[in-house]
Structure formats: structure tokens, C-alpha cells
Amino acid sequence: MKIALIADTFPPLRTSGAVQLRDLSREFARQGHQLTVLLPSAELDGRWQLETLDGVRILRLRAPRTKDIGYVRRTIGEFLMPFSMLRNLRKSPLAHEQWDGVAWYAPSIFHGPLASSLKRSSKCKGYLIIRDIFPEWAVDMGLMGRGLPYRFFAAVARYQYSIADVVGVQTPGNLSYFDSWSRQPGRRIEVLQNWLADAPVGHCSIRLDDSVLAGRKVFVYAGNMGIAQGMTIMLDLAEQLRARTDVGFLFVGRGSDAKTLAADAAARGLDNVLFHDEIHPDEIPGLYAQCSVGLVALDPRHKSHNIPGKFLTYMQSGLPVLANINAGNDLANIIRQEQVGFVCENNSLDTLQQLAMTLLQALDGEEPFKERCRALYARLFSPETAVSQIVAALNGGQRK
């Protein structure tokens, strides 16, 4: 099939979304499909830039800046983004391209106008890959009320949903949110698990054997450290375990809370904690090979279900997890049923500490954590499964 994939993140960005979309695009090409990724770029001098990477065409289209800026400017930039992309697409060599299917990745929620235009001109189906339900999660977190900004974002999200023929959500728990949407003729909702391509263990710029954590069992967190994660409890845990000279904590990444957390750790005098800036995604397997446990953190105020990309990287590397997440999240059932770690759902430091001690004890035993983690990754989280599922949905003929 000839497929257009719309997104707002892709390498050289190092976000989990960028890595996911890189792996997905490579798998589309490996399965013999002709994929073109359409991306906004604020750095282009011209209107467009066309390149080929790993058998995939990548068309970068000039659009307003939407990253690392204030909320108001970001909202304006994201609102204008699809219109700028569409205008510059019409000036590119792919202006008159016909597609067999259109897929787009949310976040962002603002891709609807571009997806609609491509679907209409090619008379093809559209697949929305939705990884978080915004603005609902922002309301859950107390970042937004249900006033005018919420109503604006909700209207944008509803328009995006209306464009899709099939919506793929992360977990079964998110299916109910789309109940009324899926009752309309020609629409279908399904679970599309997150995915991550297998990767070899290679070089890593972080060498724990040359750090204060040398010789310790290391709990590692690699990823965004922001409001949505609620990371403070992990520092509290590190403080509770500071007497354990065989245990350490490593936090790698960026985010709105990263500097605050590092300063907090220094103020507490935690000599069992190390912070490091984000590293290239290809270095992650080499990092995890030096660690014992992967940390997962989601703010307990979340009400939706979420399987963070970092959980997939832990499973891929055979690392059991210690998770502190919102109650009722589908991820808790996966961790318990698959026996790949321990999970706290009440945001209690005492509970989390008890689980950490139990996990440390299990690591000293003969629990086959690595085998179970790898088996779970291979069964649920491979790009092969995701691509086959998207293609099957798009291959159902023209939209009525």
C-alpha cells in the first residue's frame, strides 16, 4: 500500500514518540509498503524538504514552531500547523500524490485538517493512532478546568476523531471513552498496543562502573520528568533506601521537573542518586544492561489508561519494573498478570518501599524476570503486529 503517515515528532528528536514512529516507519518499509512521513518543521528555509531514510520517504513541511515554547504560543502554532503543512505540501513534488490510506499520530490533536484533505483527495480510509486522550488527562491533572480553553481543545479533538474511520487506542481501558463515537456507521475502535523495535546492546555514554553507583543494584528511570509523571515519590523512595549501600537510583532525561528534582536530591544529600541528561535512544539498551530495575511513574491524578514507552524499553531489555501509577490503570494488570515486576496504585511511600524491598529480594533469588519481560515484549509490543493491524484497517476499501 501507498500510505501517508502524519506526525509532529520524528528523529532527530529523541522523544519516545519519535523513536516509536521511526520504528513503525521502518517496519512499514520492511513489509513492502510505500510509506511517506509528513512532518512539520520550523527550521526549514524553504517550504519543504524531501529525503529518504531506511526506505521511507520523509517530507518535512515548514510550519510554526510548537516545541519548547510557552503554552499560548504553542497552541497558536499547533492550530496553524496543519494549514501551513497543507499549503506547503501543495508546493512540493508530492502535491498530487494519491494515497491508499492515511494514518496520523496523536499527540498532536491538531492534525485533523491535513488528514481530512489527504483522505478526501485520495478517497481512502484514515487511521488515528491515539496515545493519550487530551484534553481529558490535563483536566484530571488539574492543569486545566472545564472552561473555555478546555472546550476549545475538546472541539479540536472531536473534529480529529470525526475524520478517522478507525481509532487505535493504547489499552482496553480506553475503549469506553469512544463508545458514542464508535456507534456511528463506518467507524471502528480497537486496541493498538504500543510498539518498539528490538535493538542490540551497544555503546552507552553513561558508565555506571565509573560513578557513585558502581557495584549497586540500580533502579533506573529514563524519559520525560514532568507534571504528568509525579516523580517526587521516587526521590522519597531513594531517601528511604539510602542506608542500603547496595542500591542506587539513576534518572536520565529531561522535562519541566528534571532540574527541580536534581536540586531536591542535592538538597537532601542523597548520595545514592545520580541524574544525567537525556541520551540518544540507541544508547538505551546499553544503559539498561547496567541496571537492575526499571521505574515507571504516573501521577495518581490520571484517570485514563497509559502504557508509557519506557515500559516497553524495560521489557525489551529484560528489566523488571517497579511502578507507581494511577489506580485502575490497565498497566497494573499487565505487570501483575505477566509477573514482570511490582506496582503501587495508592501512591503510598510505605507501599512502594515494601514493594521495592520485595523486588530486591526476588532479584537475589531465581525469579526468571528477564525471560518473562522479553516474552511479553515479543508477544505484545512488536512493530510487526502494529503495522499489520494498521494496514488491515486501511485496506478495507474506500470510505463511504
C-alpha positions as CSV (number, residue, x, y, z in Angstrom):
1,M,0.0,0.0,0.0
2,K,1.0,3.6,-0.5
3,I,0.4,5.2,2.9
4,A,0.8,8.7,4.3
5,L,1.7,9.0,8.0
6,I,1.3,12.4,9.6
7,A,3.1,13.2,12.8
8,D,4.8,16.1,14.6
9,T,7.8,14.1,16.1
10,F,10.4,12.1,14.4
11,P,14.2,11.7,14.5
12,P,16.5,13.6,15.0
13,L,14.2,14.3,18.0
14,R,14.8,11.9,20.9
15,T,11.3,11.7,22.4
16,S,9.7,8.3,22.9
17,G,7.2,9.2,20.2
18,A,10.0,10.0,17.7
19,V,11.6,6.6,18.4
20,Q,8.2,4.8,18.0
21,L,7.5,6.4,14.7
22,R,11.0,5.7,13.4
23,D,10.5,2.0,14.3
24,L,7.0,2.0,12.8
25,S,8.1,3.5,9.5
26,R,11.0,1.1,9.2
27,E,8.6,-1.8,9.6
28,F,6.2,-0.4,7.0
29,A,9.1,-0.4,4.6
30,R,10.2,-3.9,5.7
31,Q,6.8,-5.3,4.9
32,G,6.9,-3.8,1.4
33,H,4.7,-0.7,1.8
34,Q,5.4,2.7,0.3
35,L,5.4,5.0,3.3
36,T,5.7,8.8,3.3
37,V,6.0,10.5,6.6
38,L,4.7,14.1,6.7
39,L,6.3,16.3,9.4
40,P,6.1,20.0,10.4
41,S,9.4,21.8,10.7
42,A,10.1,25.3,11.9
43,E,13.8,25.2,10.9
44,L,13.3,24.9,7.1
45,D,14.5,27.8,5.0
46,G,12.3,26.7,2.1
47,R,8.7,25.4,2.0
48,W,9.6,21.7,2.0
49,Q,12.4,19.2,2.2
50,L,12.2,15.7,0.9
51,E,14.6,12.9,2.0
52,T,14.7,9.1,2.1
53,L,15.7,7.2,5.2
54,D,15.6,3.4,5.6
55,G,13.4,3.0,2.6
56,V,10.9,5.6,3.8
57,R,10.2,9.0,2.2
58,I,10.2,11.9,4.7
59,L,8.6,15.1,3.7
60,R,9.3,18.0,6.1
61,L,7.0,20.9,5.6
62,R,7.6,24.4,7.0
63,A,5.2,25.2,9.9
64,P,5.2,27.4,13.0
65,R,7.3,26.4,16.0
66,T,5.5,24.2,18.5
67,K,8.3,22.8,20.7
68,D,10.0,24.3,23.8
69,I,7.8,27.5,23.8
70,G,5.0,28.8,26.1
71,Y,1.6,27.3,26.2
72,V,-0.2,30.1,24.4
73,R,2.4,30.3,21.5
74,R,2.4,26.5,21.3
75,T,-1.4,26.4,21.0
76,I,-1.4,29.0,18.3
77,G,1.4,27.2,16.5
78,E,-0.3,23.8,16.6
79,F,-3.6,25.3,15.4
80,L,-1.8,26.8,12.4
81,M,0.4,23.8,11.8
82,P,-1.9,21.6,9.6
83,F,-2.8,24.5,7.4
84,S,0.8,25.5,6.9
85,M,1.7,21.9,6.2
86,L,-1.1,21.6,3.7
87,R,-0.2,24.9,1.9
88,N,3.5,23.9,1.6
89,L,2.6,20.3,0.6
90,R,0.8,21.8,-2.4
91,K,4.1,23.4,-3.4
92,S,6.1,20.2,-3.0
93,P,6.8,17.4,-5.5
94,L,4.2,15.3,-3.7
95,A,1.4,17.8,-4.3
96,H,-0.7,15.5,-6.4
97,E,0.2,12.2,-4.8
98,Q,-2.6,9.7,-4.3
99,W,-2.7,7.5,-1.2
100,D,-4.2,4.1,-0.4
101,G,-4.5,5.1,3.2
102,V,-3.8,7.9,5.7
103,A,-2.6,7.4,9.3
104,W,-1.8,10.1,11.8
105,Y,-0.4,10.1,15.3
106,A,-1.8,11.9,18.3
107,P,-0.5,13.8,20.1
108,S,-0.9,16.3,18.5
109,I,-4.7,16.7,18.3
110,F,-4.4,19.2,15.5
111,H,-3.7,17.0,12.5
112,G,-7.4,16.7,11.5
113,P,-7.5,19.3,8.7
114,L,-4.5,17.8,6.9
115,A,-5.7,14.3,7.4
116,S,-9.1,15.2,6.1
117,S,-7.7,16.9,3.0
118,L,-5.5,13.9,2.1
119,K,-8.3,11.4,2.7
120,R,-10.8,13.4,0.6
121,S,-8.4,13.9,-2.4
122,S,-7.5,10.2,-2.4
123,K,-10.9,8.8,-1.4
124,C,-9.2,6.5,1.2
125,K,-9.6,5.5,4.8
126,G,-7.9,7.1,7.8
127,Y,-6.4,5.5,10.9
128,L,-5.9,7.6,14.0
129,I,-3.2,6.3,16.3
130,I,-4.0,7.9,19.7
131,R,-1.6,7.6,22.5
132,D,-3.2,9.9,25.1
133,I,-6.6,11.4,25.5
134,F,-6.2,15.1,25.6
135,P,-7.6,17.4,27.0
136,E,-9.1,14.9,29.4
137,W,-5.8,14.0,31.1
138,A,-5.0,17.7,31.6
139,V,-8.3,18.1,33.4
140,D,-7.5,15.0,35.6
141,M,-4.1,16.5,36.5
142,G,-5.6,19.9,37.5
143,L,-3.7,21.7,34.7
144,M,-7.0,22.8,33.1
145,G,-10.6,23.4,34.2
146,R,-13.6,22.8,32.0
147,G,-13.8,26.4,30.9
148,L,-13.2,28.0,27.5
149,P,-9.7,26.5,26.9
150,Y,-11.0,23.0,27.6
151,R,-14.0,23.5,25.3
152,F,-11.7,24.7,22.5
153,F,-9.3,21.7,22.8
154,A,-12.2,19.3,23.2
155,A,-13.8,20.6,20.0
156,V,-10.4,20.2,18.1
157,A,-10.1,16.6,19.4
158,R,-13.7,15.8,18.4
159,Y,-13.1,17.0,14.9
160,Q,-10.0,14.9,14.7
161,Y,-12.0,11.8,15.8
162,S,-14.7,12.6,13.2
163,I,-12.1,12.3,10.4
164,A,-11.0,8.8,11.4
165,D,-12.5,5.6,10.2
166,V,-10.6,3.6,12.7
167,V,-9.1,4.7,16.0
168,G,-6.4,2.7,17.7
169,V,-6.1,3.3,21.5
170,Q,-3.3,2.0,23.8
171,T,-5.3,-0.2,26.2
172,P,-8.7,-1.8,26.6
173,G,-9.5,0.6,29.4
174,N,-9.6,3.5,26.9
175,L,-12.2,1.8,24.6
176,S,-15.1,3.1,26.6
177,Y,-14.2,6.7,26.0
178,F,-15.1,6.2,22.4
179,D,-18.3,4.3,22.9
180,S,-20.6,7.0,21.4
181,W,-18.1,7.8,18.6
182,S,-17.9,4.1,17.5
183,R,-21.7,3.8,17.3
184,Q,-21.7,5.9,14.1
185,P,-21.8,3.9,10.8
186,G,-18.4,3.2,9.3
187,R,-16.4,3.7,12.5
188,R,-14.4,1.2,14.5
189,I,-12.4,1.4,17.7
190,E,-9.7,-1.1,18.5
191,V,-6.7,-1.6,20.8
192,L,-3.4,-0.8,19.1
193,Q,-0.6,-1.7,21.5
194,N,2.4,0.4,21.7
195,W,5.4,-0.9,19.9
196,L,9.2,-0.8,19.9
197,A,11.7,-2.4,17.5
198,D,14.2,-4.8,19.0
199,A,17.6,-3.2,19.5
200,P,21.1,-4.6,20.2
201,V,23.1,-3.7,23.3
202,G,25.7,-1.2,22.2
203,H,27.8,1.8,23.4
204,C,26.4,4.0,26.2
205,S,28.0,7.3,27.2
206,I,26.9,6.7,30.8
207,R,29.2,4.3,32.6
208,L,27.9,3.3,36.0
209,D,31.1,1.5,36.9
210,D,32.8,4.9,36.9
211,S,30.1,6.6,39.0
212,V,28.9,6.7,42.6
213,L,26.5,3.9,41.8
214,A,29.3,1.4,40.8
215,G,28.6,-2.1,42.2
216,R,25.0,-1.3,43.2
217,K,21.6,-2.7,42.1
218,V,20.4,0.3,40.1
219,F,16.8,1.4,39.8
220,V,16.7,3.4,36.5
221,Y,14.2,5.9,35.1
222,A,14.8,7.1,31.5
223,G,12.4,9.5,30.0
224,N,10.4,12.7,30.5
225,M,10.3,14.1,34.0
226,G,7.3,16.4,34.1
227,I,4.0,17.1,35.8
228,A,2.3,14.0,34.3
229,Q,4.9,11.7,35.9
230,G,4.7,12.7,39.6
231,M,8.4,11.8,40.2
232,T,8.9,13.2,43.7
233,I,7.8,9.9,45.3
234,M,10.7,8.2,43.6
235,L,13.1,10.6,45.3
236,D,11.3,9.8,48.6
237,L,11.9,6.1,47.9
238,A,15.6,6.8,47.3
239,E,15.8,8.6,50.6
240,Q,14.1,5.7,52.4
241,L,16.7,3.3,50.9
242,R,19.8,5.4,51.4
243,A,21.1,3.1,54.1
244,R,21.2,0.3,51.5
245,T,24.7,0.7,50.1
246,D,23.9,-2.0,47.5
247,V,21.1,0.1,45.9
248,G,21.1,3.2,43.8
249,F,18.8,5.3,41.6
250,L,19.6,6.7,38.2
251,F,17.4,9.3,36.5
252,V,18.1,10.1,32.8
253,G,16.2,12.6,30.7
254,R,14.7,16.0,30.5
255,G,11.4,17.7,31.3
256,S,9.8,20.5,33.3
257,D,10.7,18.9,36.6
258,A,14.1,17.5,35.8
259,K,16.2,20.4,37.3
260,T,13.9,20.7,40.3
261,L,14.2,17.0,41.1
262,A,18.0,17.1,40.7
263,A,18.2,20.2,43.0
264,D,15.9,18.4,45.5
265,A,18.1,15.3,45.6
266,A,21.2,17.5,46.2
267,A,19.4,19.4,49.0
268,R,18.6,16.1,50.7
269,G,22.2,15.0,50.3
270,L,21.2,11.8,48.5
271,D,24.5,10.1,47.6
272,N,22.6,7.1,46.2
273,V,21.0,9.2,43.4
274,L,22.5,10.2,40.0
275,F,20.9,12.5,37.4
276,H,22.0,12.6,33.8
277,D,20.8,14.5,30.7
278,E,18.9,12.6,28.0
279,I,21.0,10.3,25.8
280,H,20.5,9.1,22.2
281,P,17.8,6.4,22.0
282,D,20.3,3.9,20.5
283,E,22.2,4.1,23.8
284,I,19.3,3.0,25.9
285,P,19.9,-0.8,25.6
286,G,23.5,-0.2,26.7
287,L,22.3,1.8,29.7
288,Y,19.7,-0.8,30.8
289,A,22.3,-3.6,30.6
290,Q,24.0,-1.9,33.5
291,C,20.8,-1.6,35.6
292,S,18.6,-4.0,37.6
293,V,15.1,-2.4,37.8
294,G,13.1,0.0,35.6
295,L,11.0,2.7,37.2
296,V,7.6,3.7,35.9
297,A,5.8,6.8,37.3
298,L,2.5,8.3,36.5
299,D,0.8,11.0,38.6
300,P,-2.0,9.4,40.6
301,R,-4.5,12.0,39.4
302,H,-4.6,10.4,36.0
303,K,-7.9,8.7,35.2
304,S,-7.1,7.4,31.7
305,H,-5.0,4.3,30.9
306,N,-1.5,4.7,29.7
307,I,1.4,2.3,28.9
308,P,4.5,4.6,28.8
309,G,7.0,3.9,26.1
310,K,9.7,3.4,28.8
311,F,7.8,0.3,30.0
312,L,8.3,-1.2,26.5
313,T,12.0,-0.4,26.7
314,Y,12.3,-2.1,30.0
315,M,10.5,-5.2,28.8
316,Q,12.7,-5.3,25.7
317,S,15.8,-5.2,27.8
318,G,14.5,-7.8,30.3
319,L,14.3,-5.3,33.2
320,P,11.6,-6.0,35.8
321,V,9.7,-2.8,36.8
322,L,8.7,-1.0,40.0
323,A,5.7,1.2,39.1
324,N,3.8,3.9,41.0
325,I,0.7,4.7,38.8
326,N,-2.9,5.8,39.0
327,A,-5.4,3.3,40.4
328,G,-7.2,1.1,37.9
329,N,-4.7,1.7,35.1
330,D,-4.6,-1.3,32.7
331,L,-0.8,-1.3,33.1
332,A,-1.2,-2.6,36.7
333,N,-3.0,-5.7,35.5
334,I,-0.3,-6.4,32.8
335,I,2.6,-6.1,35.4
336,R,0.8,-8.4,37.8
337,Q,-0.5,-11.0,35.4
338,E,2.7,-11.2,33.5
339,Q,4.8,-11.2,36.7
340,V,7.2,-8.6,35.3
341,G,7.6,-6.6,38.5
342,F,5.6,-4.9,41.2
343,V,3.1,-2.0,41.1
344,C,1.7,0.5,43.6
345,E,-1.7,2.1,42.9
346,N,-2.3,4.0,46.1
347,N,0.6,6.5,45.8
348,S,1.8,5.4,49.3
349,L,5.5,5.6,50.0
350,D,5.3,2.8,52.6
351,T,3.7,0.5,50.0
352,L,6.2,1.5,47.3
353,Q,9.1,0.8,49.7
354,Q,7.7,-2.6,50.7
355,L,7.4,-3.5,47.0
356,A,10.9,-2.3,46.3
357,M,12.2,-4.5,49.1
358,T,10.3,-7.5,47.8
359,L,11.6,-6.9,44.3
360,L,15.2,-6.6,45.6
361,Q,14.8,-9.9,47.4
362,A,13.4,-11.6,44.3
363,L,16.4,-10.3,42.3
364,D,18.6,-12.2,44.7
365,G,16.6,-15.4,44.1
366,E,15.9,-17.3,40.9
367,E,12.9,-15.4,39.5
368,P,13.1,-15.6,35.7
369,F,12.3,-11.9,35.3
370,K,14.4,-11.4,32.2
371,E,12.7,-14.2,30.3
372,R,9.2,-13.1,31.3
373,C,9.9,-9.5,30.3
374,R,11.3,-10.4,26.9
375,A,8.4,-12.8,26.2
376,L,5.9,-10.1,27.0
377,Y,7.7,-7.7,24.7
378,A,7.8,-10.1,21.8
379,R,4.1,-11.1,22.2
380,L,2.5,-7.6,22.5
381,F,4.8,-4.8,21.6
382,S,6.5,-5.6,18.2
383,P,6.2,-3.2,15.3
384,E,5.3,-6.1,13.0
385,T,2.0,-6.5,14.9
386,A,1.2,-2.8,14.8
387,V,1.9,-2.4,11.1
388,S,-0.1,-5.5,10.2
389,Q,-3.0,-4.2,12.2
390,I,-3.0,-0.6,10.7
391,V,-2.6,-2.0,7.1
392,A,-5.6,-4.4,7.7
393,A,-7.7,-1.5,8.8
394,L,-6.7,0.8,6.0
395,N,-7.1,-2.0,3.4
396,G,-10.9,-2.1,3.9
397,G,-11.8,-0.1,0.9
398,Q,-12.9,3.4,0.3
399,R,-14.7,5.4,3.0
400,K,-18.5,5.7,2.4
